C-alpha cells in the first residue's frame, strides 16, 4: 500500500472482539482503583507472579526480586540461552501526587490540615476542591509497619484542599497559573472537631489533638511516627467508564500503571517463550528516575547479572545486553480535541487508534532522547504486522513546544535496542486521566507479540 494510514481500532473490530476489550478494561480498572501507590502496585504484581510460580530461586526458571517494596524485577527462562539476549519490558509504577511533609499536621482558624509537597509534574489547580484519599505506610520506631488507606471505602471520610472563592479572587485570576496557585497552600483538610477536655485547662491546638487521637486509636501511631512515614494524597474513588458508549476509561494514575498492568498480563500470558523474557517495574520515574528504586540505580543490573550467573555462567553481561531488545512501556499524549494547536497533527497520536510507538522523546533538538534505530523500528513493524496488531507512530507535541523523558535512556546505556511504546492518554498527569478501551487491550496484545517474537 503506497499511502500510510492509521485507522480507529473500533472500525477494525467486531462485537465479539469489542466485548473482549471491555472485559479486559474492567480488570484493568479494578487494578488501578485498588493500587494507587508504587508500593501497592508492586505488592499486587508480586502476588500475581507468586501465584504463577515465580520465586527467589532461579532453579525453576521463574525468578522475581523486589527492592524496598517499590521496584520489581521478574524473569522467565526461554528456550534459547540467555546469552542470545532477552526481551525486556519496563514500566514505572509511580504517578504524580501530593506527599505529606514529615511534620505535616497544623491547626488554624477552626481547621486541621496536613502540609504537602507535590511529587512529579502536576497542574496545582487540578488538585483543589476535589475528594482525596490517603494511602501509605507509617514505620514505627520499633520497625513495625502500619498500612494506611482512608477515603476509598463507601463509609470512609475523604479529604480535600479548599479553593479560594471567586468573590475574593479578583487579583488571583489576573495572575499567571504558577503565581496564583502556591505549592505551600496545597494543604489537605483533615479535621475540624476540637478534642473536648473537661476542667479549667484548655487544650492547646484541640483540633490537631483530636486528629492525633483518632490516628492513635485507629492505627496506634503518635505524631513522631509521621517522621518515618510515607503518606500519599491521591484522588479518592474508583476508575470509571467514560462516555455514553463506555469507550473510555477515566481514573487516576494511568500514567504509568496502564503499562504496569498490560506488561504484567502479557508477561504472564507468554508462558513458554523462545527468548528469555523479563519485566521491570520502576519507581521514581516522575522525578527523574533517581534514588535506590529508580532506573538510575543498579538494581536492574544486579538482577541481570544474577540471572546470567544462574543460567549461563560462561556468558558475559556485555554479550547478553548487546543481544537484547527492550520496550520502555510508557504512555503518550493523544491529540486533545480542545488543544489541537499544540500538536503537530501529522506526527501525533489519536486515542483509540492503537498503542503508540515513540521513536524519540526528549525536547528541543532531541535533547534527552534515546532515538531508536530504524532497524529496530522495522523489526517491530514486521512482528506487529504479522499478528495484525494496530499501532501508530507519534512524537510529543510540536518541536520547541514541550517534551518529556522516560526510562529508555537508562536501558540504552547497555547498548540494547530500546523504544518507547504504550497507549495514548488525554489529560496526562491530571487526577482523572482518560484512556481508550481499545488501546488498553491492544497494548497488552502488542507486548505479548514482543515477548513471543523470534
Legacy VTK file of the C-alpha trace (Angstrom):
# vtk DataFile Version 3.0
C-alpha trace
ASCII
DATASET POLYDATA
POINTS 454 float
0.000 0.000 0.000
1.574 3.275 -1.131
-0.141 5.563 1.370
0.362 5.236 5.151
-2.876 5.463 7.070
-3.795 4.879 10.714
-7.335 3.684 11.420
-9.508 3.573 14.504
-9.374 0.206 16.251
-13.146 0.366 16.690
-13.629 0.351 12.928
-11.476 -2.765 12.585
-13.064 -4.906 15.319
-16.365 -6.774 15.591
-18.736 -7.044 18.559
-17.042 -10.200 19.867
-13.614 -8.557 19.937
-15.026 -5.395 21.491
-16.530 -7.458 24.322
-13.064 -8.932 24.977
-11.693 -5.406 25.046
-14.285 -4.213 27.579
-13.845 -7.297 29.764
-10.096 -6.671 29.892
-10.693 -2.981 30.672
-12.843 -3.933 33.683
-9.974 -5.978 35.148
-7.601 -3.104 34.473
-9.944 -0.613 36.168
-10.059 -2.812 39.269
-6.250 -2.875 39.332
-5.764 0.899 39.167
-8.618 1.509 41.607
-7.039 -0.747 44.233
-3.386 0.167 43.631
-2.753 3.908 43.783
0.851 3.907 45.020
4.023 2.233 43.816
4.067 0.025 46.930
0.537 -1.169 46.238
1.324 -1.819 42.556
4.450 -3.819 43.356
2.633 -5.831 46.034
-0.200 -6.670 43.608
2.250 -7.632 40.842
4.286 -9.765 43.229
1.140 -11.597 44.349
0.240 -12.428 40.731
3.779 -13.575 39.979
3.989 -15.743 43.092
0.693 -17.385 42.148
2.238 -18.150 38.749
5.217 -19.880 40.378
7.797 -17.079 40.433
10.111 -17.102 43.443
13.556 -16.039 44.658
15.159 -19.266 43.357
16.430 -19.419 39.756
16.090 -23.212 39.569
12.532 -23.361 38.242
13.298 -20.805 35.529
10.946 -18.191 37.001
12.635 -15.623 39.230
11.339 -12.469 40.930
13.043 -9.882 43.149
11.732 -6.761 44.883
13.695 -3.761 46.160
12.358 -1.711 49.109
8.790 -2.727 48.171
8.860 -0.207 45.307
10.703 -1.776 42.366
10.278 -5.265 40.945
12.242 -7.442 38.537
10.888 -10.716 37.114
12.485 -13.004 34.538
11.363 -16.198 32.808
13.880 -18.564 31.203
13.341 -19.058 27.485
14.103 -21.949 25.143
17.202 -20.154 23.892
20.197 -19.500 26.106
20.113 -16.075 27.774
23.446 -15.450 26.024
21.377 -14.837 22.876
19.682 -11.928 24.619
16.348 -11.417 26.354
13.140 -9.487 25.733
12.548 -6.773 28.331
9.554 -4.546 29.044
9.905 -1.859 31.695
7.228 0.390 33.178
7.043 2.739 36.143
4.557 2.367 38.975
4.803 5.871 40.474
2.422 8.664 39.466
2.162 12.413 40.162
0.600 13.090 43.566
0.936 15.026 46.818
3.105 13.702 49.660
2.672 14.555 53.345
5.639 16.505 54.681
7.414 14.754 57.554
5.973 17.168 60.127
2.619 17.731 58.458
-0.199 18.497 60.910
-1.184 22.074 61.760
-4.274 23.829 63.069
-5.611 27.255 62.165
-8.975 29.093 62.246
-11.041 26.029 63.098
-9.433 23.593 60.650
-6.708 20.959 60.942
-4.609 20.482 57.811
-1.700 18.415 56.592
1.113 20.158 54.751
2.233 18.537 51.492
4.958 18.583 48.872
3.881 17.744 45.331
5.575 14.846 43.552
6.136 14.933 39.810
4.698 17.281 37.232
1.237 18.463 38.245
-1.006 21.409 37.474
-1.678 22.505 41.054
-5.180 23.867 40.465
-6.391 20.408 39.392
-5.951 19.129 42.957
-8.157 21.706 44.673
-11.800 21.242 45.697
-11.965 17.524 44.929
-12.291 14.409 47.130
-8.920 12.980 48.097
-7.757 9.808 49.847
-4.710 8.930 51.931
-2.568 5.899 51.055
0.746 4.996 52.626
2.765 3.436 55.382
3.977 4.548 58.787
7.020 2.782 60.237
7.239 2.986 63.998
10.458 3.276 65.983
10.380 -0.460 66.694
10.245 -1.250 62.944
6.550 -2.147 62.842
4.938 -1.062 59.562
1.378 0.271 59.651
-0.527 0.494 56.370
-2.914 3.427 55.919
-5.746 3.682 53.386
-8.507 6.199 54.170
-11.079 7.583 51.756
-11.726 4.636 49.461
-14.474 2.644 51.199
-18.105 3.720 50.982
-18.264 4.743 54.653
-14.867 6.447 54.769
-14.406 10.187 55.153
-12.463 11.847 52.349
-10.080 14.801 52.377
-9.735 17.915 50.239
-7.817 21.126 49.584
-10.097 24.149 49.830
-10.143 26.590 46.944
-10.450 30.381 47.019
-13.982 31.652 46.442
-14.428 33.756 43.270
-15.686 36.730 45.311
-12.170 37.188 46.753
-10.170 36.038 43.749
-10.112 39.201 41.652
-6.339 39.616 41.992
-5.610 35.914 41.655
-7.459 35.464 38.347
-5.187 38.099 36.807
-2.018 36.238 37.829
-0.178 33.511 35.983
-1.106 29.949 36.960
2.288 29.498 38.633
1.839 32.508 40.891
-1.886 32.080 41.555
-1.505 28.537 42.881
1.209 28.293 45.510
2.694 24.932 46.448
2.754 25.853 50.144
-1.020 26.313 50.046
-1.700 22.746 48.934
-2.690 21.901 52.497
-5.104 18.997 52.926
-8.109 19.431 55.220
-8.024 16.535 57.712
-10.163 17.654 60.688
-12.493 20.174 62.263
-13.881 18.994 65.643
-11.828 20.004 68.712
-10.853 17.444 71.323
-13.074 18.093 74.329
-11.315 18.440 77.657
-13.073 18.909 80.953
-11.778 21.250 83.634
-10.205 24.679 83.686
-7.223 23.977 81.409
-7.936 24.432 77.742
-6.345 22.029 75.291
-3.700 23.649 73.091
-4.437 23.020 69.411
-7.557 20.970 70.250
-8.433 20.115 66.620
-4.935 18.871 65.894
-5.043 16.864 69.113
-8.351 15.316 68.042
-6.767 14.271 64.729
-3.776 12.756 66.541
-6.054 10.921 68.927
-8.086 9.469 66.055
-4.896 8.341 64.303
-3.666 6.737 67.503
-6.975 4.987 68.110
-7.202 3.624 64.548
-3.554 2.921 63.743
-1.671 3.048 67.061
0.638 5.837 65.918
1.789 9.096 67.523
2.861 12.342 65.858
6.566 11.457 65.989
5.837 8.322 63.927
4.987 10.582 60.978
8.691 11.411 60.726
9.208 7.886 59.377
6.054 7.783 57.275
5.283 7.834 53.581
1.719 9.066 53.166
0.462 9.971 49.716
-2.556 12.104 48.865
-4.357 10.726 45.809
-7.791 11.195 44.204
-10.471 9.220 46.017
-12.744 6.773 44.232
-12.687 4.114 41.559
-11.821 4.283 37.889
-14.948 4.536 35.714
-16.031 4.058 32.142
-16.454 7.446 30.445
-18.944 8.353 27.729
-22.367 7.014 26.769
-20.657 4.220 24.848
-18.218 3.316 27.680
-15.387 3.523 25.178
-13.006 5.358 27.502
-11.598 4.654 30.944
-11.208 7.544 33.375
-9.124 7.291 36.505
-6.065 8.340 38.452
-2.541 7.028 37.859
-2.955 5.663 34.345
0.474 7.150 33.687
2.045 4.664 34.001
0.048 1.928 35.713
-1.721 1.231 32.438
1.641 -0.065 31.211
2.358 -1.846 34.508
-0.868 -3.819 34.153
-0.676 -4.562 30.432
3.016 -5.534 30.612
2.406 -7.781 33.640
-0.508 -9.534 31.934
1.478 -10.027 28.724
4.463 -11.345 30.673
2.304 -13.898 32.480
0.424 -14.993 29.357
3.571 -15.854 27.375
4.417 -18.999 29.321
6.890 -20.753 27.013
8.877 -18.046 25.191
11.601 -18.645 22.647
13.816 -15.995 24.228
14.139 -15.274 27.932
11.589 -12.624 28.918
11.894 -10.017 31.653
9.663 -7.442 33.336
10.988 -4.439 35.261
8.765 -2.124 37.311
10.491 1.095 38.340
9.795 3.771 40.915
10.728 7.493 40.821
10.313 7.967 37.036
8.159 11.042 37.595
11.018 12.801 39.424
13.897 11.860 37.139
14.368 8.153 37.983
16.686 8.973 40.872
17.074 7.126 44.175
17.642 3.487 45.057
14.403 2.355 43.412
14.657 4.483 40.277
16.035 3.456 36.896
19.333 5.219 37.605
20.063 2.716 40.399
21.958 -0.554 39.853
19.104 -2.874 40.915
18.217 -3.906 37.362
21.874 -4.544 36.542
22.356 -6.689 39.657
19.301 -8.795 38.768
20.503 -9.385 35.199
23.956 -10.347 36.458
22.388 -12.853 38.852
20.285 -14.296 36.010
23.311 -14.757 33.760
25.278 -16.352 36.590
22.421 -18.805 37.262
21.527 -19.749 33.685
24.615 -19.145 31.544
27.671 -18.767 33.763
30.140 -18.617 30.850
28.362 -15.648 29.250
29.202 -12.035 29.881
26.916 -9.165 30.768
28.152 -7.308 27.701
27.227 -10.145 25.328
23.759 -10.577 26.803
22.836 -6.894 26.893
24.016 -6.161 23.359
21.859 -9.031 22.080
18.735 -7.940 23.983
15.692 -5.935 22.930
13.634 -3.651 25.167
10.427 -1.668 25.270
10.203 1.312 27.600
6.491 0.951 28.315
5.135 4.417 28.905
2.113 6.415 27.875
1.916 9.028 25.133
-0.088 12.235 24.778
-3.052 11.887 22.420
-4.285 14.885 20.443
-6.671 16.761 22.713
-9.794 17.898 20.830
-9.726 21.268 22.617
-5.965 21.867 22.299
-5.207 20.625 18.809
-2.984 23.623 18.046
-0.350 22.327 20.491
0.167 19.165 18.472
1.773 18.642 15.098
-1.077 16.507 13.806
0.777 14.560 11.151
3.137 13.183 13.804
0.781 12.883 16.761
-1.244 10.008 18.181
-5.006 9.693 18.160
-6.748 7.982 21.039
-8.378 4.682 20.093
-6.030 4.058 17.169
-3.822 1.506 18.902
-0.709 1.682 21.094
1.840 4.341 20.180
5.479 3.824 19.256
7.617 6.868 20.055
10.971 6.760 18.260
12.380 9.547 20.439
11.298 11.617 23.420
13.405 14.445 24.854
12.874 18.100 23.951
14.017 20.747 21.501
16.768 19.284 19.360
16.039 15.779 20.698
17.939 16.539 23.906
17.498 13.754 26.432
16.256 11.328 23.769
17.025 7.676 23.164
16.072 7.823 19.440
15.522 4.194 18.400
17.408 2.838 15.381
15.476 2.312 12.130
16.455 -1.372 12.029
14.716 -1.913 15.355
11.644 0.066 14.305
11.423 -2.051 11.146
11.634 -5.276 13.189
8.772 -4.097 15.400
6.705 -3.059 12.391
7.129 -6.518 10.964
6.175 -8.517 14.075
3.102 -6.342 14.716
2.017 -6.568 11.081
2.294 -10.361 11.095
-0.039 -10.589 14.110
-2.377 -7.801 12.901
-1.714 -5.549 15.878
-2.958 -1.981 15.281
-0.379 0.633 16.257
0.728 4.176 15.445
3.882 6.273 15.492
3.998 9.685 17.152
6.123 12.408 18.728
5.216 14.521 21.787
3.881 17.907 20.660
5.342 20.483 18.315
9.089 20.996 18.174
10.175 23.567 20.808
6.740 23.432 22.477
7.457 20.918 25.194
8.717 17.375 25.514
9.445 14.796 28.162
11.586 11.839 29.122
11.207 8.176 30.031
13.395 5.350 31.364
14.521 4.468 27.822
17.783 6.354 28.379
18.705 4.090 31.262
18.271 0.988 29.095
20.073 2.438 26.099
23.316 2.774 28.082
23.723 -1.013 27.819
23.585 -0.928 24.028
20.324 -2.851 23.782
17.750 -1.805 21.207
15.138 0.289 23.033
11.985 2.184 22.098
9.079 3.777 23.941
5.673 2.196 23.453
2.335 2.462 25.227
-1.243 3.704 24.934
-2.050 7.379 24.493
-3.871 9.389 27.153
-5.929 12.543 27.354
-5.308 14.717 30.414
-1.976 13.081 31.248
-0.768 13.851 34.808
-4.214 15.062 35.824
-6.120 13.445 38.711
-8.516 11.883 36.152
-6.735 10.709 33.014
-8.536 9.197 30.009
-7.521 6.122 28.008
-9.257 4.135 25.279
-10.616 0.651 25.973
-9.240 -0.320 22.559
-5.735 0.935 23.291
-5.584 -0.810 26.665
-6.378 -4.192 25.137
-4.086 -3.876 22.130
-1.203 -2.589 24.211
-1.304 -5.884 26.098
-1.552 -7.786 22.811
1.403 -5.859 21.359
3.523 -6.625 24.412
2.614 -10.315 24.059
3.794 -10.291 20.452
7.051 -8.648 21.501
7.664 -11.264 24.200
6.804 -14.100 21.783
8.748 -12.917 18.738
11.761 -14.876 17.484
LINES 1 455
454 0 1 2 3 4 5 6 7 8 9 10 11 12 13 14 15 16 17 18 19 20 21 22 23 24 25 26 27 28 29 30 31 32 33 34 35 36 37 38 39 40 41 42 43 44 45 46 47 48 49 50 51 52 53 54 55 56 57 58 59 60 61 62 63 64 65 66 67 68 69 70 71 72 73 74 75 76 77 78 79 80 81 82 83 84 85 86 87 88 89 90 91 92 93 94 95 96 97 98 99 100 101 102 103 104 105 106 107 108 109 110 111 112 113 114 115 116 117 118 119 120 121 122 123 124 125 126 127 128 129 130 131 132 133 134 135 136 137 138 139 140 141 142 143 144 145 146 147 148 149 150 151 152 153 154 155 156 157 158 159 160 161 162 163 164 165 166 167 168 169 170 171 172 173 174 175 176 177 178 179 180 181 182 183 184 185 186 187 188 189 190 191 192 193 194 195 196 197 198 199 200 201 202 203 204 205 206 207 208 209 210 211 212 213 214 215 216 217 218 219 220 221 222 223 224 225 226 227 228 229 230 231 232 233 234 235 236 237 238 239 240 241 242 243 244 245 246 247 248 249 250 251 252 253 254 255 256 257 258 259 260 261 262 263 264 265 266 267 268 269 270 271 272 273 274 275 276 277 278 279 280 281 282 283 284 285 286 287 288 289 290 291 292 293 294 295 296 297 298 299 300 301 302 303 304 305 306 307 308 309 310 311 312 313 314 315 316 317 318 319 320 321 322 323 324 325 326 327 328 329 330 331 332 333 334 335 336 337 338 339 340 341 342 343 344 345 346 347 348 349 350 351 352 353 354 355 356 357 358 359 360 361 362 363 364 365 366 367 368 369 370 371 372 373 374 375 376 377 378 379 380 381 382 383 384 385 386 387 388 389 390 391 392 393 394 395 396 397 398 399 400 401 402 403 404 405 406 407 408 409 410 411 412 413 414 415 416 417 418 419 420 421 422 423 424 425 426 427 428 429 430 431 432 433 434 435 436 437 438 439 440 441 442 443 444 445 446 447 448 449 450 451 452 453
